[in-house]
Amino acid sequence: MSFRSAHYTLDAMGIKRLTKQRKAVLEVVRHANNHPDAAWVYQRVRERVPSISLGTVYRTLDALVDDGYLLPLTHSGEATRYEANLDGHLHLVCSKCGEFVDISHPLPDLLSGVKERYPELDIHAVQVEYQGLCQGCRTRLQS
């Protein structure tokens, strides 16, 4: 069990303080209108913390994922993107521009039945994504 606030994470390991850099990275991802990759986050965070390096942004993103603040979004052949919306939802990945689009729809329990049927496997997650065209690409193709 863990507790999160704007400045601290409390978990079984104790309290971890969100440093100035971690807070800046987290705020940038939380306020992004897209699902940003590390390079995009780096450009925005440098406006707040000019001395931050790209390597620090990568390590910070990894730490925020490990601490449960962010979710990584991966798509074959593309840079990892990051999600701050931790509420269960799905994504459409645009086949034209590669954008991830949030889809709010009730999630079925796909994990329990499979874990029951295959107890010899250590399954800890399931990933479902829709593929198609985002609104912008669809509009450009129709005009």
VENUR-V970564 format. One record per run of one state. SS is the DSSP state (H for helix, E for strand, - for the rest). FROM is the first residue (numbers start at 1). TO is the last residue. If there is no record, write none. Layout:
# VENUR-V970564
SS,FROM,TO + SS,FROM,TO
This chain:
# VENUR-V970564
-,1,2 + E,3,4 + -,5,7 + E,8,11 + -,12,13 + E,14,17 + -,18,19 + H,20,31 + -,32,36 + E,37,37 + H,38,46 + -,47,53 + H,54,66 + -,67,70 + E,71,73 + -,74,80 + E,81,83 + -,84,89 + E,90,94 + -,95,99 + E,100,103 + -,104,110 + H,111,117 + -,118,128 + E,129,132 + -,133,134 + H,135,142 + -,143,143
